[in-house]
Amino acid sequence: MEEANEEADHHAYCTTELATNKQTRENKASEAEELAAQAEQLAAEAAQLGEEIQQLSDAMAEIEGERAARTALRKEEKAANTKTISDANEAQAAVEQAIQVLRSFYAKAADASSLLQSAANHVSGLHTQAPYKGLQDETTGVMGMLDVILSDFARLETETSAAEEQAVVAYEKFMAETTEDLQVKRTTKEHKESKRQRTEEALRSAKKELQLTQEELTRALDYYDKLKADCLDDGLSYQERRARRQEEIQSLQEALNILNGEDLA
């Protein structure tokens, strides 16, 4: 009777433990699968964020390079335009001075020539001779050429000043646009870096939880192996195990009788 109770208890124990262990194994296997998928997704997200951050860094570096090149070019352009305007101003001043000098010279020369001509005509009595115009023609030619030169330098100054103003406007527009672009990219990069940090933290947490779950699953599997050895591996039914135990007990009793010197007959 006692052995029957023990056998019944063992059977109940096996039934309960096997059912509980099966549920544990299924739950832990499902949890491990979900955590592995979650970790894989988080790793992919972190990698994608890393690529996007690198792309933003490269784009920002390229913009900074363009800004530096544009600034250097603007500096050179401004220096050249400033020199051109200064040279044009100096040239205009020099030409204007030359014009004043020549005007004074030609005016005096014309007066002297007129006096000489009048005296010569009076002496020779050639009052009917045409007046001398050579100096007037020379004056007109030289002064006309200087006026053209003066106009060219004035136009050069005006055009260069206008070009400089346009270049300044274009440069300031470029710098303002790229400053805004850099700020947007910098802010976006900071947000992505923060998101990547959170993603990597979640990934570490998922990996740690996955490791713990796998350890729990391993323990459940090890316990299942033990349960199989105790409850399933002999392949015997309850009645068969009971009969075999009776045989084992009988054999032990016979061995004990032999040791006690009793006749087995």
C-alpha positions as CSV (number, residue, x, y, z in Angstrom):
1,M,0.0,0.0,0.0
2,E,2.8,2.4,0.9
3,E,4.6,1.7,-2.4
4,A,1.4,2.3,-4.3
5,N,1.1,5.6,-2.6
6,E,4.7,6.4,-3.4
7,E,4.2,5.4,-7.0
8,A,1.1,7.5,-7.2
9,D,2.9,10.5,-5.6
10,H,5.7,10.1,-8.1
11,H,3.3,9.9,-11.0
12,A,1.5,13.1,-9.8
13,Y,4.9,14.8,-9.3
14,C,6.0,13.9,-12.8
15,T,2.7,15.0,-14.3
16,T,2.8,18.4,-12.6
17,E,6.5,19.0,-13.1
18,L,6.5,18.0,-16.8
19,A,3.5,20.3,-17.4
20,T,5.0,23.2,-15.5
21,N,8.4,22.6,-17.2
22,K,6.8,22.5,-20.6
23,Q,5.0,25.8,-20.0
24,T,8.3,27.3,-18.8
25,R,10.3,26.1,-21.8
26,E,7.7,27.4,-24.2
27,N,7.4,30.8,-22.5
28,K,11.2,31.2,-22.2
29,A,11.7,30.1,-25.8
30,S,9.1,32.6,-27.0
31,E,10.6,35.4,-24.9
32,A,14.0,34.6,-26.2
33,E,12.8,34.7,-29.8
34,E,11.1,38.1,-29.2
35,L,14.1,39.5,-27.5
36,A,16.4,38.3,-30.2
37,A,14.2,40.0,-32.8
38,Q,14.0,43.1,-30.8
39,A,17.8,43.2,-30.4
40,E,18.3,42.6,-34.1
41,Q,15.9,45.5,-34.9
42,L,17.6,47.8,-32.4
43,A,21.0,47.0,-33.8
44,A,19.8,47.8,-37.3
45,E,18.3,51.1,-36.1
46,A,21.5,52.0,-34.4
47,A,23.6,51.2,-37.5
48,Q,21.2,53.2,-39.7
49,L,21.4,56.2,-37.4
50,G,25.2,55.9,-37.4
51,E,25.2,56.0,-41.2
52,E,22.8,59.0,-41.2
53,I,25.0,60.8,-38.6
54,Q,28.1,60.2,-40.7
55,Q,26.3,61.5,-43.8
56,L,25.4,64.7,-42.0
57,S,28.9,65.1,-40.7
58,D,30.3,64.7,-44.2
59,A,27.7,67.2,-45.6
60,M,28.6,69.7,-42.9
61,A,32.3,69.3,-43.5
62,E,31.7,69.9,-47.3
63,I,29.7,73.0,-46.6
64,E,32.4,74.3,-44.2
65,G,34.9,73.7,-46.9
66,E,32.8,75.6,-49.5
67,R,32.4,78.5,-47.0
68,A,36.1,78.6,-46.4
69,A,36.9,78.6,-50.2
70,R,34.2,81.2,-50.9
71,T,35.5,83.4,-48.1
72,A,39.1,83.1,-49.4
73,L,37.9,83.9,-52.9
74,R,35.8,86.9,-51.7
75,K,38.9,88.2,-49.9
76,E,41.0,88.0,-53.0
77,E,38.2,89.5,-55.1
78,K,37.6,92.3,-52.7
79,A,41.4,93.1,-52.7
80,A,41.5,93.1,-56.5
81,N,38.4,95.3,-56.8
82,T,39.6,97.7,-54.2
83,K,42.9,98.1,-56.0
84,T,41.2,98.5,-59.3
85,I,38.9,101.2,-57.9
86,S,41.8,102.9,-56.2
87,D,44.0,102.8,-59.4
88,A,41.1,104.1,-61.4
89,N,40.6,107.0,-59.0
90,E,44.2,107.9,-59.1
91,A,44.3,107.6,-62.9
92,Q,41.2,109.9,-63.2
93,A,42.9,112.4,-60.9
94,A,46.1,112.3,-63.0
95,V,44.2,112.6,-66.3
96,E,42.2,115.5,-64.9
97,Q,45.3,117.2,-63.7
98,A,46.9,116.6,-67.1
99,I,43.9,118.1,-68.8
100,Q,44.1,121.2,-66.7
101,V,47.8,121.6,-67.3
102,L,47.3,121.1,-71.1
103,R,44.4,123.5,-71.2
104,S,46.5,126.1,-69.5
105,F,49.4,125.4,-71.7
106,Y,47.4,125.4,-74.9
107,A,45.6,128.6,-73.9
108,K,48.9,130.4,-73.3
109,A,50.4,129.0,-76.5
110,A,47.4,130.0,-78.4
111,D,47.7,133.6,-77.1
112,A,51.4,133.7,-78.0
113,S,50.8,132.3,-81.4
114,S,48.1,134.8,-82.1
115,L,50.3,137.7,-81.1
116,L,53.1,136.5,-83.3
117,Q,50.8,135.9,-86.2
118,S,49.4,139.4,-85.9
119,A,52.9,141.0,-85.7
120,A,54.0,139.1,-88.7
121,N,51.0,140.0,-90.7
122,H,51.4,143.7,-89.8
123,V,55.1,143.7,-90.9
124,S,54.5,141.8,-94.1
125,G,51.2,143.6,-94.9
126,L,49.7,140.2,-95.7
127,H,46.4,140.9,-94.0
128,T,44.6,138.7,-96.4
129,Q,46.4,135.5,-95.4
130,A,44.2,132.8,-93.7
131,P,44.7,132.6,-89.9
132,Y,46.9,129.9,-88.4
133,K,44.9,126.9,-87.0
134,G,47.5,124.2,-86.5
135,L,47.6,124.7,-82.7
136,Q,43.9,124.6,-82.4
137,D,43.7,121.2,-84.2
138,E,46.4,119.8,-82.0
139,T,44.7,121.0,-78.9
140,T,41.4,119.4,-80.0
141,G,43.0,116.1,-80.7
142,V,45.0,115.7,-77.5
143,M,42.2,117.0,-75.3
144,G,39.7,114.6,-77.0
145,M,42.0,111.7,-76.4
146,L,42.4,112.6,-72.7
147,D,38.6,113.0,-72.3
148,V,38.2,109.4,-73.7
149,I,40.8,108.1,-71.3
150,L,39.2,109.9,-68.4
151,S,35.8,108.4,-69.4
152,D,37.3,104.9,-69.6
153,F,38.8,105.2,-66.1
154,A,35.5,106.6,-64.8
155,R,33.6,103.7,-66.4
156,L,36.1,101.2,-65.0
157,E,35.6,102.6,-61.5
158,T,31.8,102.5,-61.8
159,E,31.6,99.0,-63.2
160,T,34.1,97.6,-60.6
161,S,32.2,99.3,-57.8
162,A,29.0,97.8,-59.0
163,A,30.6,94.3,-59.4
164,E,32.0,94.6,-55.9
165,E,28.5,95.4,-54.5
166,Q,27.0,92.5,-56.4
167,A,29.7,90.2,-55.1
168,V,29.1,91.3,-51.6
169,V,25.4,90.7,-51.9
170,A,26.0,87.2,-53.4
171,Y,28.6,86.3,-50.7
172,E,26.4,87.4,-47.8
173,K,23.4,85.5,-49.3
174,F,25.5,82.4,-49.7
175,M,26.9,82.7,-46.1
176,A,23.4,83.2,-44.7
177,E,21.9,80.2,-46.6
178,T,24.8,77.9,-45.6
179,T,24.7,79.1,-42.0
180,E,21.0,78.2,-41.9
181,D,21.7,74.8,-43.6
182,L,24.5,74.1,-41.2
183,Q,22.3,74.9,-38.2
184,V,19.5,72.6,-39.5
185,K,22.0,69.8,-40.1
186,R,23.7,70.3,-36.8
187,T,20.4,70.1,-34.9
188,T,19.3,67.1,-36.9
189,K,22.6,65.4,-36.1
190,E,22.3,66.1,-32.4
191,H,18.8,64.6,-32.4
192,K,20.0,61.5,-34.2
193,E,23.0,61.2,-31.9
194,S,20.6,61.4,-28.9
195,K,18.3,58.8,-30.5
196,R,21.2,56.5,-31.3
197,Q,22.4,56.7,-27.7
198,R,18.9,55.7,-26.5
199,T,18.7,53.0,-29.1
200,E,22.1,51.6,-28.0
201,E,21.0,51.7,-24.4
202,A,17.8,49.8,-25.3
203,L,20.0,47.3,-27.3
204,R,22.3,46.7,-24.3
205,S,19.2,46.2,-22.1
206,A,17.6,43.8,-24.6
207,K,20.8,41.8,-24.9
208,K,21.2,41.5,-21.2
209,E,17.5,40.4,-20.8
210,L,18.0,38.0,-23.7
211,Q,21.0,36.5,-21.9
212,L,19.1,36.0,-18.7
213,T,16.1,34.5,-20.6
214,Q,18.4,32.1,-22.4
215,E,20.0,31.1,-19.1
216,E,16.5,30.5,-17.7
217,L,15.6,28.5,-20.8
218,T,18.8,26.5,-20.4
219,R,18.0,25.6,-16.8
220,A,14.5,24.6,-17.9
221,L,15.9,22.4,-20.6
222,D,18.4,20.8,-18.1
223,Y,15.5,20.2,-15.7
224,Y,13.5,18.7,-18.5
225,D,16.4,16.2,-19.1
226,K,16.3,15.3,-15.5
227,L,12.5,14.9,-15.6
228,K,12.8,12.7,-18.6
229,A,15.3,10.5,-16.8
230,D,13.0,10.2,-13.8
231,C,9.6,10.1,-15.5
232,L,9.8,9.3,-19.2
233,D,13.0,7.5,-20.3
234,D,12.1,4.0,-19.0
235,G,9.1,3.9,-21.2
236,L,7.1,1.9,-18.6
237,S,3.6,2.4,-17.5
238,Y,2.5,2.8,-13.9
239,Q,1.6,-0.9,-13.5
240,E,4.9,-2.0,-15.2
241,R,7.0,0.2,-12.9
242,R,5.0,-1.2,-9.9
243,A,5.6,-4.8,-11.0
244,R,9.3,-4.1,-11.5
245,R,9.7,-2.6,-8.1
246,Q,8.0,-5.6,-6.6
247,E,10.5,-7.8,-8.3
248,E,13.4,-5.7,-7.1
249,I,12.0,-5.8,-3.5
250,Q,11.6,-9.6,-3.8
251,S,15.2,-10.0,-5.0
252,L,16.4,-7.9,-2.2
253,Q,14.5,-10.0,0.3
254,E,15.9,-13.2,-1.2
255,A,19.4,-11.7,-1.0
256,L,18.8,-10.8,2.6
257,N,17.6,-14.3,3.4
258,I,20.7,-15.8,1.9
259,L,22.8,-13.5,4.0
260,N,20.9,-14.7,7.1
261,G,21.5,-18.3,6.1
262,E,17.8,-19.1,5.5
263,D,16.8,-21.8,3.0
264,L,15.2,-20.4,-0.1
265,A,13.2,-23.5,-0.5
